[in-house]
């Protein structure tokens, strides 16, 4: 074959676009391509369903909570019929609780899957921060009330959690420590808020007696000892009453949850005993701690009352 023929055949063999395939072959290629695209789409859908299977399952299980809204609608209707003007607040409260619980459920699911101790500490500190802010809002006339409440709750619940872990009552895993911390922090928040408010109000009511004791040489602790005792008794009484009547009047949440989850009543009772003990311990330590932290806000370094604290 001559050189001119070879030069002519090279572009023909190397450039198939000059000679496209017949229509049947092109149609077969398009069908294969469309099949591959459909397979890719199906794979993507399957991957999405596998990744978000928990979300789909969650939405399926929301039928019962949605049905329970009938009780809320009854409350809204009663509020409207009695002209209480609480309909909007009821709906807002229910929606907010639904949103908060849904979000925290997804967050806890993520943390439980990680099984990392760092997430336990982070979740615990977040709960303490929110609890300190809320308790400080209750005692808003106490100087640095949010700081005092936060440190008190951190100390009381932290010491209690440390003892529970050291004594091997609970393993240091997210599935145990986060719910336990939530119960302790929630109760400590209520107790600390009441203690701070009650202490400040009692000192304000007996301002002359406290100033007289200071003038006679008493220390701030000695001058306000009765007010501190009264504040502690007032704040801790609901916790102690709940501990004395547990199981007789109502079944607590932890025990009820275990029984409804399929655990035996004896196992649920054992857990509830631990829960009540840790709540009493954390609440007591937190409330006593907050009284010590309140004194510098109520008195000067010269053992004089900060009168501006008790004006409002």
Backbone torsions as a table, in degrees:
resi	resn	phi	psi	omega
1	UNK	NA	136.9	-175.1
2	UNK	-73.5	163.8	179.7
3	UNK	-65.0	-33.6	179.3
4	UNK	-64.9	-36.2	178.5
5	UNK	-67.0	-40.5	178.7
6	UNK	-62.5	-43.2	178.4
7	UNK	-63.0	-29.5	-179.6
8	UNK	-77.5	-33.0	-177.7
9	UNK	-79.4	-25.7	-176.9
10	UNK	-59.3	-53.0	179.6
11	UNK	-64.9	-27.2	179.8
12	UNK	-68.5	-44.2	-177.7
13	UNK	-75.7	-29.4	-176.0
14	UNK	-90.4	-14.2	-177.2
15	UNK	-124.2	80.6	-178.8
16	UNK	-66.1	-15.0	179.3
17	UNK	-66.1	-22.9	177.9
18	UNK	-69.0	-23.9	-179.7
19	UNK	-130.7	81.2	-176.8
20	UNK	-61.8	155.8	179.8
21	UNK	-68.1	161.8	179.5
22	UNK	-64.6	162.9	-176.9
23	UNK	-56.7	-39.9	-178.7
24	UNK	-62.1	-43.3	-179.9
25	UNK	-65.9	-39.4	178.2
26	UNK	-64.0	-39.2	179.8
27	UNK	-66.1	-39.0	178.3
28	UNK	-64.7	-39.6	178.4
29	UNK	-64.7	-41.1	179.2
30	UNK	-64.3	-39.9	179.0
31	UNK	-64.7	-41.7	178.0
32	UNK	-63.3	-40.9	179.3
33	UNK	-64.1	-42.4	179.6
34	UNK	-65.9	-36.1	177.1
35	UNK	-64.2	-41.5	178.1
36	UNK	-63.5	-40.2	179.1
37	UNK	-65.6	-39.7	177.7
38	UNK	-64.4	-40.8	178.2
39	UNK	-62.4	-40.4	178.6
40	UNK	-64.5	-39.8	178.5
41	UNK	-64.7	-42.7	178.8
42	UNK	-64.8	-39.6	177.5
43	UNK	-62.2	-40.0	-179.8
44	UNK	-65.8	-41.1	178.8
45	UNK	-64.8	-42.3	179.2
46	UNK	-63.4	-41.4	178.2
47	UNK	-63.8	-40.3	179.3
48	UNK	-63.5	-44.3	-179.4
49	UNK	-65.2	-37.5	178.5
50	UNK	-67.6	-41.4	-179.0
51	UNK	-68.3	-35.5	-176.3
52	UNK	-111.7	29.2	178.3
53	UNK	-63.6	-35.8	178.7
54	UNK	-63.6	-35.9	179.5
55	UNK	-69.2	-42.0	178.5
56	UNK	-63.6	-41.8	178.6
57	UNK	-64.5	-37.6	178.7
58	UNK	-63.4	-43.6	-179.7
59	UNK	-65.8	-35.8	177.7
60	UNK	-64.4	-37.8	-176.8
61	UNK	-81.3	2.0	179.7
62	UNK	-85.1	5.8	-179.2
63	UNK	-66.5	-46.1	-178.6
64	UNK	-66.4	-46.7	175.0
65	UNK	-58.4	-36.2	178.2
66	UNK	-66.5	-38.0	178.1
67	UNK	-66.1	-31.4	179.6
68	UNK	-68.8	-12.0	176.5
69	UNK	-64.9	-15.5	177.6
70	UNK	-59.7	-34.6	178.3
71	UNK	-66.9	-39.0	178.4
72	UNK	-66.1	-41.4	177.9
73	UNK	-61.7	-35.6	175.8
74	UNK	-63.7	-43.2	178.6
75	UNK	-64.1	-39.5	178.1
76	UNK	-63.9	-42.0	179.4
77	UNK	-64.1	-41.1	178.0
78	UNK	-65.3	-40.5	177.9
79	UNK	-62.1	-40.5	179.4
80	UNK	-67.5	-41.4	-178.0
81	UNK	-68.4	-28.5	-179.8
82	UNK	-95.0	4.5	179.4
83	UNK	57.0	41.5	179.3
84	UNK	-83.3	-18.6	-179.6
85	UNK	59.2	35.8	178.4
86	UNK	-107.8	6.1	-175.2
87	UNK	-61.5	-47.6	-178.6
88	UNK	-63.1	-42.0	-179.9
89	UNK	-67.2	-36.8	177.4
90	UNK	-62.5	-48.3	-179.0
91	UNK	-63.7	-42.5	178.9
92	UNK	-62.9	-42.3	-178.7
93	UNK	-64.2	-43.6	-179.6
94	UNK	-65.9	-43.3	179.1
95	UNK	-63.9	-41.5	-179.8
96	UNK	-65.8	-42.0	178.2
97	UNK	-63.5	-40.7	177.2
98	UNK	-60.8	-45.2	-178.5
99	UNK	-65.6	-46.1	-177.9
100	UNK	-64.3	-44.4	-178.9
101	UNK	-67.5	-36.5	178.2
102	UNK	-64.8	-45.8	-179.7
103	UNK	-63.3	-46.7	-178.3
104	UNK	-66.4	-29.8	175.8
105	UNK	-64.4	-44.3	177.7
106	UNK	-65.8	-39.1	179.6
107	UNK	-64.6	-44.5	179.2
108	UNK	-64.6	-38.3	177.1
109	UNK	-60.4	-42.0	177.9
110	UNK	-64.3	-44.4	-178.3
111	UNK	-66.4	-41.1	179.7
112	UNK	-63.0	-36.2	179.0
113	UNK	-69.2	-30.5	-178.1
114	UNK	-74.5	-39.5	-177.3
115	UNK	54.7	49.3	-179.6
116	UNK	-116.6	130.7	-178.3
117	UNK	-64.5	-27.6	179.5
118	UNK	-61.7	-34.8	178.5
119	UNK	-68.1	-31.4	177.0
120	UNK	-63.0	-48.4	-179.3
121	UNK	-63.1	-43.1	-178.9
122	UNK	-63.5	-45.2	179.0
123	UNK	-64.5	-39.6	179.6
124	UNK	-64.3	-45.3	179.4
125	UNK	-64.4	-36.4	177.3
126	UNK	-63.5	-43.3	179.1
127	UNK	-63.6	-41.1	179.0
128	UNK	-64.1	-40.1	179.7
129	UNK	-61.8	-47.8	-179.6
130	UNK	-65.4	-40.9	-180.0
131	UNK	-65.8	-41.5	178.2
132	UNK	-63.0	-40.2	178.4
133	UNK	-64.8	-43.4	-178.2
134	UNK	-66.8	-45.1	178.9
135	UNK	-65.2	-37.0	176.9
136	UNK	-64.9	-33.0	176.4
137	UNK	-65.8	-35.5	178.5
138	UNK	-64.9	-41.8	179.4
139	UNK	-104.2	58.7	-172.3
140	UNK	-69.3	-18.2	179.4
141	UNK	-85.6	-6.5	176.6
142	UNK	-83.8	123.7	179.4
143	UNK	-58.6	138.0	-178.2
144	UNK	53.5	37.6	-175.1
145	UNK	-60.9	-39.0	-179.4
146	UNK	-67.3	-39.6	177.7
147	UNK	-65.0	-47.0	179.7
148	UNK	-59.8	-45.4	-179.3
149	UNK	-64.8	-44.6	-178.4
150	UNK	-62.8	-45.8	179.9
151	UNK	-65.7	-39.8	180.0
152	UNK	-64.1	-45.2	179.2
153	UNK	-65.5	-40.8	178.6
154	UNK	-61.7	-42.9	-179.2
155	UNK	-66.9	-49.3	-176.7
156	UNK	-64.1	-47.9	-178.6
157	UNK	-74.3	-34.2	179.5
158	UNK	-64.4	-44.9	178.4
159	UNK	-62.8	-43.0	-179.3
160	UNK	-64.5	-44.2	179.0
161	UNK	-64.1	-39.3	179.2
162	UNK	-61.0	-44.4	179.3
163	UNK	-64.8	-39.9	179.5
164	UNK	-62.9	-38.5	179.8
165	UNK	-73.0	-43.1	-179.1
166	UNK	-63.8	-40.0	179.5
167	UNK	-79.9	1.8	177.2
168	UNK	60.9	34.3	175.0
169	UNK	-74.4	-41.4	176.8
170	UNK	-129.5	141.2	172.3
171	UNK	-73.2	149.0	-177.7
172	UNK	-82.2	72.6	177.6
173	UNK	-129.2	154.0	-178.7
174	UNK	-57.3	-36.2	-175.7
175	UNK	-63.5	-27.9	179.7
176	UNK	-100.4	-47.6	-169.2
177	UNK	-71.5	-36.3	-177.7
178	UNK	-67.5	-47.7	175.5
179	UNK	-62.6	-39.0	178.9
180	UNK	-63.1	-45.8	178.6
181	UNK	-62.1	-38.5	179.5
182	UNK	-62.3	-42.1	179.0
183	UNK	-65.9	-42.7	-179.7
184	UNK	-67.7	-45.3	-178.5
185	UNK	-64.0	-40.6	-179.9
186	UNK	-62.1	-44.9	178.7
187	UNK	-70.5	-39.5	177.8
188	UNK	-63.7	-35.5	178.1
189	UNK	-59.8	-46.6	-179.6
190	UNK	-64.1	-45.2	-177.5
191	UNK	-65.2	-44.1	-178.7
192	UNK	-65.2	-42.9	178.9
193	UNK	-60.1	-43.7	179.5
194	UNK	-67.7	-41.2	-179.4
195	UNK	-60.8	-48.1	-178.8
196	UNK	-62.8	-45.5	-179.0
197	UNK	-66.5	-43.9	-178.8
198	UNK	-65.6	-40.8	-179.8
199	UNK	-63.4	-46.2	179.8
200	UNK	-64.6	-41.8	-179.4
201	UNK	-67.0	-38.5	-180.0
202	UNK	-67.7	-41.4	177.6
203	UNK	-63.7	-38.9	178.5
204	UNK	-63.2	-40.4	-179.4
205	UNK	-69.4	-30.6	-178.0
206	UNK	-115.8	42.1	-176.0
207	UNK	-61.2	-40.6	-178.3
208	UNK	-65.6	-39.8	179.0
209	UNK	-64.9	-41.8	179.7
210	UNK	-65.4	-43.7	179.6
211	UNK	-64.9	-36.2	177.4
212	UNK	-64.8	-42.9	178.6
213	UNK	-63.5	-39.6	177.4
214	UNK	-65.1	-39.7	179.9
215	UNK	-65.5	-27.8	179.3
216	UNK	-86.3	4.7	174.5
217	UNK	102.5	8.3	179.5
218	UNK	-75.7	149.6	174.2
219	UNK	-79.4	163.5	176.9
220	UNK	-54.6	-37.2	179.2
221	UNK	-66.0	-44.5	179.8
222	UNK	-67.0	-37.8	-176.5
223	UNK	-70.9	-26.1	-176.4
224	UNK	-115.9	19.3	-175.7
225	UNK	-61.8	-42.3	-179.6
226	UNK	-67.1	-39.6	178.7
227	UNK	-65.4	-38.7	178.7
228	UNK	-64.9	-45.0	179.3
229	UNK	-60.7	-43.2	-179.1
230	UNK	-64.5	-40.5	179.5
231	UNK	-65.7	-40.8	-179.7
232	UNK	-67.9	-41.7	178.8
233	UNK	-63.7	-42.2	-179.3
234	UNK	-63.6	-41.9	-175.9
235	UNK	-77.2	-34.0	-176.1
236	UNK	-88.6	-15.4	-178.0
237	UNK	-58.8	-45.5	178.3
238	UNK	-60.7	-36.9	179.0
239	UNK	-66.2	-44.3	-179.7
240	UNK	-68.6	-38.1	176.7
241	UNK	-63.1	-40.7	177.6
242	UNK	-63.6	-38.1	179.4
243	UNK	-67.8	-36.9	-178.6
244	UNK	-72.5	-29.5	-175.2
245	UNK	-106.0	6.6	-177.9
246	UNK	-63.2	133.6	-179.3
247	UNK	86.7	-19.3	179.8
248	UNK	-94.1	-41.6	-178.9
249	UNK	-100.5	-43.0	-178.1
250	UNK	-146.3	156.1	174.7
251	UNK	-95.1	122.3	-176.9
252	UNK	-63.6	166.6	-174.0
253	UNK	-62.9	-44.7	-177.9
254	UNK	-62.3	-44.1	179.7
255	UNK	-66.0	-44.2	179.0
256	UNK	-62.2	-42.6	-179.9
257	UNK	-61.9	-41.9	179.4
258	UNK	-66.3	-42.3	-179.3
259	UNK	-64.8	-43.7	178.8
260	UNK	-68.5	-24.9	177.7
261	UNK	-80.9	-4.5	176.2
262	UNK	108.1	-1.2	179.5
263	UNK	-75.2	158.1	178.8
264	UNK	-73.9	150.5	179.3
265	UNK	-58.0	-33.3	-179.8
266	UNK	-66.7	-41.2	176.2
267	UNK	-64.5	-40.2	179.2
268	UNK	-64.5	-37.7	179.1
269	UNK	-65.7	-42.6	179.3
270	UNK	-59.9	-43.8	178.5
271	UNK	-65.5	-40.5	-177.9
272	UNK	-66.8	-33.7	176.2
273	UNK	-62.1	-43.9	177.4
274	UNK	-62.5	-42.6	-178.8
275	UNK	-62.1	-45.6	-179.7
276	UNK	-64.1	-40.1	179.0
277	UNK	-62.8	-44.6	-177.5
278	UNK	-70.5	-32.0	178.2
279	UNK	-66.4	-43.7	178.3
280	UNK	-62.4	-44.3	-179.8
281	UNK	-64.0	-47.9	-178.3
282	UNK	-65.3	-40.8	-179.3
283	UNK	-66.0	-40.7	-179.1
284	UNK	-66.6	-47.6	179.8
285	UNK	-62.4	-42.8	-178.1
286	UNK	-65.2	-42.6	-177.6
287	UNK	-68.4	-41.6	178.0
288	UNK	-65.8	-39.9	178.8
289	UNK	-61.0	-40.4	-177.0
290	UNK	-68.9	-28.7	176.3
291	UNK	-67.2	-39.0	177.4
292	UNK	-65.8	-37.8	-179.0
293	UNK	-76.3	-19.9	179.3
294	UNK	-78.0	-29.0	-175.5
295	UNK	-56.8	-45.8	178.7
296	UNK	-60.6	-24.9	178.6
297	UNK	-80.6	-23.5	-177.6
298	UNK	-92.2	-22.0	-174.7
299	UNK	-129.8	154.3	174.5
300	UNK	-85.9	174.6	177.6
301	UNK	-67.1	-20.6	178.4
302	UNK	-90.0	16.5	178.8
303	UNK	61.7	42.5	175.5
304	UNK	-118.0	148.6	-179.5
305	UNK	-69.4	139.8	171.3
306	UNK	-81.1	88.8	-171.0
307	UNK	-60.8	-30.3	-178.0
308	UNK	-66.1	-22.1	179.3
309	UNK	-68.5	-27.7	-173.1
310	UNK	-107.4	13.3	-178.9
311	UNK	-76.9	-40.3	-175.6
312	UNK	-83.6	NA	NA
